Amino acid sequence: MRILVTGKTGQVGYELERSLQGLGEIIAVDRSQMDLSNLDQVRDVIRTVKPNLIINPAAYTAVDKAESEPELAMLVNGIAPGVMAEEARKIGAAMIHYSTDYVFDGTKRDSQGAFEPYTEDDVPNPINVYGKTKLAGEQAIIASGCAHLILRTSWVYSTYGKNFLLTMLRLGNERDELKVVDDQWGSPTWSGWIADTTAQLIKEQLITSSNHDDAASRLSAIAGVYNLVNSGYTTWCRFARQIFIEAATDGHLKKNAPTVLSIGTSDYPVPAPRPANSQLNTAKLEALLSAPVNSWERSLHECLKRDNV
Ligand SMILES: NC(=O)c1ccc[n+]([C@@H]2O[C@H](COP(=O)([O-])OP(=O)(O)OC[C@H]3O[C@@H](n4cnc5c(N)ncnc54)[C@H](OP(=O)(O)O)[C@@H]3O)[C@@H](O)[C@H]2O)c1
């Protein structure tokens, strides 16, 4: 099986190159080789590589900057994935694409008034530009008729790139006190786990012993949207406290852990509004997988244990 992976310099793309080893011929490309804002180049690369499977973790992920660059964010997140999916359909390839909890407005509550996790059947209603562009990308892939998996993830971190974990470790080594938002709920999700779980899905669902190249017809049977997040829910503030508990014992912190004070979303103004409830229900994904979904605490522990920062 030939697998084309976009965005190999990103948190998920970088891990995918490692996790997919042994599953086929991996052609991982970066922005210089396949720029998603250049639709002709996107088509050319796919026509040249002729993959059986396209995995697309590349995205415009600067959530706040997207508010002032909506056209570029829409081209990369909303239009390019649709072009990839059309090309995939024409050559009989399948596509795995990543999307986000930010397609929702974060207001879902149960009958008691508590936040309730979103399922794949809930109707999206994004409240920022990034969320709108990612939803457009989902819709374009579905409309293309290509065999696809759309994996919605959230609060992605790793020991690589730009993310909350690395920001906390840096600030925790500089300061004695931090103020962190405590009223947005979601699931921190390690990019290493996302990549391993994607590889597991491919192994268990797409590769048949008789024909490794027929990913599209195998994928058609399970095609659709899936929530792919570590299990359990927390806030950014509680996530930060857990980071410092882990970091204090494994050498990532060079001084005493800082005190993490709880603040509200309104105390930390940013250009793009965030959903208060980013919780995603993973039951649909779990029905596909042979192994249980890692808790967010376990993934954080495994991430910091595996990699030096
Ligand atoms: N990060 C999160 O918290 C989060 C949350 C929910 C969902 N997601 C989704 O999960 C997926 C993976 O995210 P991630 O955290 O791995 O993102 P990331 O670390 O920000 O990486 C994004 C990747 O996309 C590439 N990219 C950006 N613009 C591009 C363009 N015009 N052409 C080609 N490549 C381009 C980047 O290349 P450069 O290195 O050249 O910039 C980088 O390789 C994305 O679909 C994202 O929307 C992420």
The ligand as a MOL file (V3000), in Angstrom:
LIG
                    3D

  0  0  0     0  0            999 V3000
M  V30 BEGIN CTAB
M  V30 COUNTS 48 52 0 0 0
M  V30 BEGIN ATOM
M  V30 1 N -3.3070 21.3000 17.5140 0
M  V30 2 C -4.4890 21.1050 18.0990 0
M  V30 3 O -4.6920 21.4020 19.2810 0
M  V30 4 C -5.6130 20.4770 17.3150 0
M  V30 5 C -6.8680 20.3610 17.9300 0
M  V30 6 C -7.9090 19.7700 17.2100 0
M  V30 7 C -7.6980 19.3140 15.9370 0
M  V30 8 N -6.4740 19.4540 15.3650 0 CHG=1
M  V30 9 C -6.3080 18.9870 13.9850 0
M  V30 10 O -5.3930 17.9140 13.9930 0
M  V30 11 C -4.6120 17.9220 12.7850 0
M  V30 12 C -3.1350 17.8970 13.1380 0
M  V30 13 O -2.8250 19.0550 13.8840 0
M  V30 14 P -1.3810 19.3060 14.4940 0
M  V30 15 O -1.5790 19.6640 15.9250 0
M  V30 16 O -0.4670 18.1910 14.1240 0 CHG=-1
M  V30 17 O -0.9960 20.6390 13.7110 0
M  V30 18 P 0.3960 21.3990 13.6940 0
M  V30 19 O 1.3570 20.7920 14.6570 0
M  V30 20 O 0.0880 22.8450 13.7990 0
M  V30 21 O 0.9400 21.0770 12.2250 0
M  V30 22 C 0.2970 21.5820 11.1090 0
M  V30 23 C 1.0070 21.0410 9.9000 0
M  V30 24 O 0.3420 21.5760 8.7580 0
M  V30 25 C 1.3170 22.1630 7.9290 0
M  V30 26 N 0.7570 23.2470 7.1420 0
M  V30 27 C 0.2220 24.4120 7.5380 0
M  V30 28 N -0.1430 25.1540 6.4720 0
M  V30 29 C 0.1810 24.4110 5.3830 0
M  V30 30 C 0.0670 24.6200 3.9850 0
M  V30 31 N -0.4330 25.7620 3.4820 0
M  V30 32 N 0.4890 23.6490 3.1520 0
M  V30 33 C 1.0260 22.5080 3.6260 0
M  V30 34 N 1.1750 22.2580 4.9440 0
M  V30 35 C 0.7520 23.2030 5.8010 0
M  V30 36 C 2.3970 22.6690 8.8630 0
M  V30 37 O 3.5810 22.9050 8.1220 0
M  V30 38 P 4.7030 23.9460 8.6320 0
M  V30 39 O 5.5350 23.1920 9.6250 0
M  V30 40 O 5.4450 24.2700 7.3760 0
M  V30 41 O 3.9830 25.1130 9.2190 0
M  V30 42 C 2.4840 21.4690 9.8030 0
M  V30 43 O 3.2260 20.4300 9.2290 0
M  V30 44 C -5.0740 19.1480 12.0130 0
M  V30 45 O -6.0520 18.7660 11.0970 0
M  V30 46 C -5.7090 20.0340 13.0640 0
M  V30 47 O -6.7010 20.8760 12.5050 0
M  V30 48 C -5.4240 20.0010 16.0160 0
M  V30 END ATOM
M  V30 BEGIN BOND
M  V30 1 1 1 2
M  V30 2 2 2 3
M  V30 3 1 2 4
M  V30 4 1 4 5
M  V30 5 2 4 48
M  V30 6 2 5 6
M  V30 7 1 6 7
M  V30 8 2 7 8
M  V30 9 1 8 9
M  V30 10 1 8 48
M  V30 11 1 9 10
M  V30 12 1 9 46
M  V30 13 1 10 11
M  V30 14 1 11 12
M  V30 15 1 11 44
M  V30 16 1 12 13
M  V30 17 1 13 14
M  V30 18 2 14 15
M  V30 19 1 14 16
M  V30 20 1 14 17
M  V30 21 1 17 18
M  V30 22 2 18 19
M  V30 23 1 18 20
M  V30 24 1 18 21
M  V30 25 1 21 22
M  V30 26 1 22 23
M  V30 27 1 23 24
M  V30 28 1 23 42
M  V30 29 1 24 25
M  V30 30 1 25 26
M  V30 31 1 25 36
M  V30 32 1 26 27
M  V30 33 1 26 35
M  V30 34 2 27 28
M  V30 35 1 28 29
M  V30 36 1 29 30
M  V30 37 2 29 35
M  V30 38 1 30 31
M  V30 39 2 30 32
M  V30 40 1 32 33
M  V30 41 2 33 34
M  V30 42 1 34 35
M  V30 43 1 36 37
M  V30 44 1 36 42
M  V30 45 1 37 38
M  V30 46 2 38 39
M  V30 47 1 38 40
M  V30 48 1 38 41
M  V30 49 1 42 43
M  V30 50 1 44 45
M  V30 51 1 44 46
M  V30 52 1 46 47
M  V30 END BOND
M  V30 END CTAB
M  END
